Amino acid sequence: MASTIHFKKLMQQSNDLFELVLLASKRAKQINALRMAKYPLPTISKRTEEEDYEETPQEYSIDWDGLEKPTTIGLNELLEGKVNFKRGSDEVEGESSAS
């Protein structure tokens, strides 16, 4: 279920809303990359001359729709003070779990 994130809470972290959006976005990309490394999507090899596929993609038992979205996780980590960043730098660090 979606929850509302109040701007007042976000603005307590920084007075620059643009900076907060960038930080949450960078953290969401990190979370998504960790999630994709943990659960790589199946790939289908290229077609051969006979147009046969070498293997069928395997089914995953992961409910992708049920997982919390990386942007929401990034914003919540930002609100909870779990995201470390350096101003003037592209470095953003957060929790290492991909959920």
Backbone as a chain_set.jsonl record, in Angstrom:
{"seq": "MASTIHFKKLMQQSNDLFELVLLASKRAKQINALRMAKYPLPTISKRTEEEDYEETPQEYSIDWDGLEKPTTIGLNELLEGKVNFKRGSDEVEGESSAS", "coords": {"N": [[0.831, -1.176, 0.0], [0.532, 2.203, -0.792], [2.154, 4.944, 0.75], [1.973, 8.245, 2.082], [4.388, 10.757, 1.709], [5.434, 13.448, 3.463], [6.196, 16.775, 2.515], [7.249, 18.511, 4.395], [8.728, 16.908, 6.127], [10.699, 16.03, 4.385], [11.94, 18.447, 3.77], [13.222, 19.007, 6.12], [15.569, 17.676, 5.989], [17.044, 18.955, 4.022], [17.12, 22.216, 2.579], [16.908, 22.433, -0.084], [14.94, 21.298, -2.463], [15.355, 20.18, -4.987], [17.889, 19.027, -4.685], [17.255, 17.004, -2.844], [15.556, 15.402, -4.377], [17.354, 14.515, -6.335], [19.166, 13.073, -4.708], [17.496, 11.034, -3.665], [16.83, 9.806, -6.051], [19.336, 8.872, -7.005], [19.936, 7.077, -4.959], [17.812, 5.294, -5.298], [18.473, 4.21, -7.779], [20.789, 2.825, -7.06], [19.695, 0.921, -5.295], [18.016, -0.454, -7.045], [19.937, -1.528, -8.796], [21.293, -3.257, -7.049], [19.222, -4.998, -6.477], [18.729, -6.111, -9.011], [21.143, -7.417, -9.393], [20.966, -9.348, -7.456], [18.654, -10.758, -8.184], [18.752, -11.637, -11.135], [17.292, -11.006, -14.327], [15.846, -13.421, -16.516], [17.328, -14.444, -19.617], [16.912, -14.79, -23.138], [18.517, -16.641, -25.568], [19.916, -15.671, -28.757], [18.183, -16.256, -31.846], [18.731, -19.215, -33.72], [19.679, -20.493, -36.976], [17.628, -22.263, -37.437], [15.697, -21.146, -36.01], [15.291, -21.826, -33.327], [15.005, -21.728, -29.809], [17.479, -21.791, -27.333], [17.04, -22.165, -24.606], [14.33, -21.974, -22.301], [13.06, -19.153, -20.594], [13.441, -19.106, -17.067], [11.013, -19.438, -14.474], [10.301, -17.083, -11.949], [9.907, -16.96, -8.459], [9.478, -14.608, -7.29], [7.53, -11.915, -6.306], [7.325, -9.349, -8.079], [5.683, -7.11, -8.264], [4.823, -6.868, -5.701], [6.988, -6.053, -4.219], [8.558, -3.373, -2.477], [8.914, -0.232, -4.004], [11.965, 0.992, -5.484], [12.348, 3.804, -5.432], [10.67, 4.649, -3.375], [11.86, 3.342, -1.217], [14.353, 4.634, -1.256], [13.579, 7.313, -0.686], [12.48, 6.973, 1.888], [14.748, 6.065, 3.286], [16.272, 8.361, 3.102], [14.715, 10.135, 4.608], [14.936, 8.91, 7.109], [17.532, 9.318, 7.715], [19.462, 7.559, 6.841], [20.956, 7.749, 4.583], [24.009, 8.695, 3.367], [25.766, 11.441, 2.122], [27.85, 13.537, 0.087], [28.122, 16.919, -0.379], [28.47, 18.523, -3.513], [29.53, 16.377, -4.745], [29.288, 13.205, -6.433], [28.857, 11.087, -4.834], [26.9, 8.832, -3.099], [25.75, 7.101, -0.368], [24.109, 4.339, 1.088], [21.988, 2.042, 2.898], [22.998, -1.346, 2.464], [21.238, -3.341, 1.78], [18.988, -4.798, -0.566], [16.405, -5.307, -0.271]], "CA": [[0.0, 0.0, 0.0], [1.311, 3.43, -0.907], [2.045, 5.876, 1.874], [2.272, 9.629, 1.735], [5.596, 11.336, 2.294], [5.168, 14.874, 3.589], [7.311, 17.634, 2.124], [7.858, 19.115, 5.585], [9.74, 15.984, 6.615], [11.81, 16.063, 3.426], [12.637, 19.733, 3.845], [14.04, 19.024, 7.326], [16.87, 17.124, 5.608], [17.732, 19.964, 3.224], [16.206, 23.251, 2.082], [16.912, 22.366, -1.538], [14.109, 20.178, -2.887], [16.015, 19.571, -6.142], [18.946, 18.179, -4.146], [16.607, 15.833, -2.245], [15.083, 14.54, -5.469], [18.543, 13.878, -6.915], [19.686, 12.082, -3.765], [16.578, 9.897, -3.643], [16.944, 9.149, -7.354], [20.604, 8.14, -7.033], [19.817, 5.938, -4.048], [16.887, 4.344, -5.926], [19.232, 3.504, -8.814], [21.65, 1.871, -6.372], [18.843, -0.155, -4.789], [17.587, -1.228, -8.201], [21.097, -2.285, -9.281], [21.502, -4.354, -6.1], [18.111, -5.945, -6.661], [18.937, -6.809, -10.282], [22.271, -8.321, -9.204], [20.498, -10.45, -6.619], [17.646, -11.503, -8.94], [18.88, -11.27, -12.554], [16.199, -11.411, -15.194], [16.264, -14.455, -17.468], [17.541, -13.986, -20.984], [16.725, -15.776, -24.197], [19.612, -16.507, -26.521], [19.493, -15.292, -30.105], [17.665, -17.347, -32.674], [19.661, -19.871, -34.632], [19.114, -20.549, -38.322], [16.376, -23.012, -37.372], [14.829, -20.332, -35.161], [15.008, -22.508, -32.068], [15.585, -21.105, -28.63], [18.284, -22.748, -26.585], [16.4, -22.467, -23.336], [13.162, -21.184, -21.952], [13.321, -18.406, -19.364], [12.926, -19.75, -15.868], [10.02, -18.686, -13.723], [10.76, -16.614, -10.652], [8.876, -16.957, -7.428], [9.469, -13.266, -6.716], [6.39, -11.079, -6.672], [7.925, -8.043, -8.359], [4.704, -6.057, -7.982], [4.656, -6.769, -4.262], [8.168, -5.444, -3.607], [8.525, -1.925, -2.329], [9.603, 0.408, -5.126], [13.253, 1.56, -5.095], [12.224, 5.233, -5.134], [10.073, 4.758, -2.047], [12.897, 2.94, -0.261], [15.33, 5.721, -1.235], [13.017, 8.458, 0.037], [12.365, 6.628, 3.306], [16.1, 6.068, 3.844], [16.659, 9.763, 3.201], [13.995, 10.689, 5.753], [15.418, 8.285, 8.341], [18.927, 9.674, 7.906], [20.307, 6.412, 6.52], [21.69, 8.045, 3.353], [25.138, 9.599, 3.552], [26.159, 12.052, 0.858], [28.767, 14.664, 0.159], [27.715, 18.001, -1.276], [29.463, 18.785, -4.542], [30.079, 15.105, -5.179], [28.282, 12.254, -6.894], [28.861, 9.943, -3.931], [25.743, 8.627, -2.251], [25.829, 5.783, 0.272], [22.959, 3.998, 1.915], [21.998, 0.657, 3.356], [23.411, -2.25, 1.396], [20.21, -4.337, 1.465], [18.144, -4.475, -1.725], [15.052, -5.716, 0.164]], "C": [[0.877, 1.242, 0.0], [1.091, 4.314, 0.316], [2.478, 7.258, 1.408], [3.538, 10.08, 2.442], [5.401, 12.85, 2.288], [6.414, 15.694, 3.247], [7.996, 18.258, 3.331], [8.961, 18.22, 6.14], [10.95, 15.97, 5.691], [12.628, 17.335, 3.586], [13.445, 19.873, 5.127], [15.449, 18.503, 7.026], [17.71, 18.15, 4.848], [16.703, 20.988, 2.762], [16.093, 23.233, 0.567], [16.165, 21.112, -1.994], [14.728, 19.446, -4.075], [17.112, 18.615, -5.682], [18.358, 16.898, -3.548], [16.117, 14.861, -3.309], [16.254, 13.812, -6.115], [19.11, 12.797, -6.004], [18.804, 10.839, -3.733], [16.667, 9.107, -4.94], [18.222, 8.316, -7.44], [20.538, 6.914, -6.13], [18.894, 4.878, -4.636], [17.6, 3.553, -7.022], [20.17, 2.472, -8.197], [20.855, 0.669, -5.879], [18.402, -1.055, -5.935], [18.736, -2.077, -8.748], [21.395, -3.469, -8.357], [20.436, -5.429, -6.267], [18.295, -6.754, -7.94], [20.129, -7.765, -10.19], [21.846, -9.55, -8.4], [19.525, -11.356, -7.37], [17.746, -11.14, -10.417], [17.699, -11.791, -13.369], [16.688, -12.466, -16.177], [16.429, -13.855, -18.857], [17.302, -15.136, -21.945], [17.838, -15.566, -25.198], [19.053, -16.163, -27.897], [19.029, -16.515, -30.891], [18.77, -17.927, -33.558], [19.006, -19.903, -36.009], [17.786, -21.306, -38.344], [15.333, -22.293, -36.535], [14.374, -21.08, -33.913], [15.656, -21.716, -30.94], [16.332, -22.174, -27.853], [17.625, -23.119, -25.275], [15.233, -21.522, -23.1], [13.483, -20.411, -20.681], [12.705, -19.11, -18.162], [11.924, -18.839, -15.162], [10.627, -18.272, -12.384], [9.606, -16.628, -9.677], [8.772, -15.591, -6.761], [8.252, -12.516, -7.222], [6.916, -9.658, -6.859], [6.973, -6.905, -8.038], [4.525, -5.845, -6.485], [5.837, -6.134, -3.547], [7.999, -3.929, -3.515], [9.386, -1.302, -3.431], [10.911, 1.045, -4.653], [13.18, 3.05, -4.753], [11.655, 5.446, -3.743], [11.091, 4.394, -0.969], [13.923, 4.058, -0.123], [14.839, 6.932, -0.47], [12.92, 8.173, 1.531], [13.734, 6.593, 3.98], [16.606, 7.489, 4.029], [16.001, 10.414, 4.414], [14.527, 10.163, 7.087], [16.886, 8.594, 8.615], [19.889, 8.54, 7.615], [21.139, 6.627, 5.259], [22.772, 9.062, 3.67], [25.536, 10.154, 2.185], [27.1, 13.206, 1.122], [28.3, 15.714, -0.836], [28.844, 18.28, -2.252], [30.103, 17.526, -5.072], [28.949, 14.202, -5.642], [28.174, 11.053, -5.974], [27.62, 9.941, -3.052], [25.853, 7.227, -1.687], [24.587, 5.579, 1.103], [23.102, 2.577, 2.399], [22.32, -0.245, 2.186], [22.349, -3.271, 1.038], [19.345, -3.87, 0.324], [16.689, -4.842, -1.453], [14.516, -6.86, -0.622]], "O": [[1.866, 1.305, 0.73], [-0.018, 4.411, 0.842], [3.249, 7.403, 0.46], [3.73, 9.815, 3.629], [5.225, 13.456, 1.231], [7.53, 15.35, 3.635], [9.201, 18.508, 3.296], [10.005, 18.708, 6.571], [12.089, 15.907, 6.152], [13.858, 17.304, 3.542], [14.28, 20.772, 5.223], [16.404, 18.845, 7.723], [18.929, 18.209, 5.008], [15.534, 20.651, 2.577], [15.266, 23.945, -0.002], [16.693, 20.003, -1.919], [14.635, 18.222, -4.162], [17.251, 17.519, -6.226], [18.92, 15.819, -3.735], [16.247, 13.646, -3.161], [16.158, 12.621, -6.41], [19.491, 11.725, -6.473], [19.308, 9.717, -3.769], [16.59, 7.878, -4.929], [18.187, 7.174, -7.899], [21.024, 5.842, -6.491], [19.158, 3.684, -4.491], [17.358, 2.356, -7.178], [20.333, 1.377, -8.734], [21.292, -0.472, -6.029], [18.413, -2.279, -5.809], [18.523, -3.23, -9.124], [21.714, -4.56, -8.83], [20.727, -6.623, -6.203], [18.044, -7.959, -7.949], [20.129, -8.812, -10.839], [22.321, -10.658, -8.647], [19.563, -12.576, -7.214], [16.899, -10.397, -10.913], [17.184, -12.881, -13.12], [17.833, -12.407, -16.624], [15.758, -12.889, -19.22], [17.472, -16.305, -21.597], [18.082, -14.441, -25.632], [17.864, -16.343, -28.16], [19.436, -17.646, -30.624], [19.625, -17.204, -34.068], [17.9, -19.394, -36.184], [16.92, -21.024, -39.173], [14.214, -22.78, -36.371], [13.22, -20.978, -33.498], [16.718, -21.116, -31.108], [15.877, -23.311, -27.732], [17.654, -24.283, -24.877], [15.178, -20.417, -23.641], [14.116, -20.956, -19.776], [11.596, -19.639, -18.233], [12.002, -17.614, -15.259], [11.376, -19.032, -11.769], [8.465, -16.341, -10.039], [8.054, -15.436, -5.773], [7.98, -12.487, -8.422], [6.947, -8.867, -5.916], [7.406, -5.845, -7.587], [4.123, -4.766, -6.051], [5.712, -5.718, -2.395], [7.377, -3.301, -4.371], [10.466, -1.804, -3.74], [10.971, 1.581, -3.546], [13.895, 3.506, -3.86], [12.109, 6.327, -3.012], [11.174, 5.056, 0.065], [14.324, 4.4, 0.989], [15.588, 7.522, 0.309], [13.242, 9.034, 2.35], [13.874, 7.041, 5.119], [17.293, 7.785, 5.006], [16.646, 11.154, 5.157], [14.562, 10.894, 8.077], [17.426, 8.176, 9.64], [21.022, 8.555, 8.095], [21.947, 5.769, 4.903], [22.494, 10.149, 4.176], [25.63, 9.409, 1.21], [27.144, 13.77, 2.215], [28.106, 15.412, -2.014], [30.019, 18.278, -1.883], [31.112, 17.59, -5.774], [27.79, 14.41, -5.283], [27.473, 10.093, -6.294], [27.328, 10.914, -2.355], [26.029, 6.266, -2.436], [24.076, 6.503, 1.736], [24.175, 1.978, 2.328], [21.961, 0.052, 1.046], [22.529, -4.013, 0.073], [19.0, -2.691, 0.24], [15.839, -4.696, -2.33], [13.398, -7.311, -0.373]]}, "num_chains": 1, "name": "protein.A"}
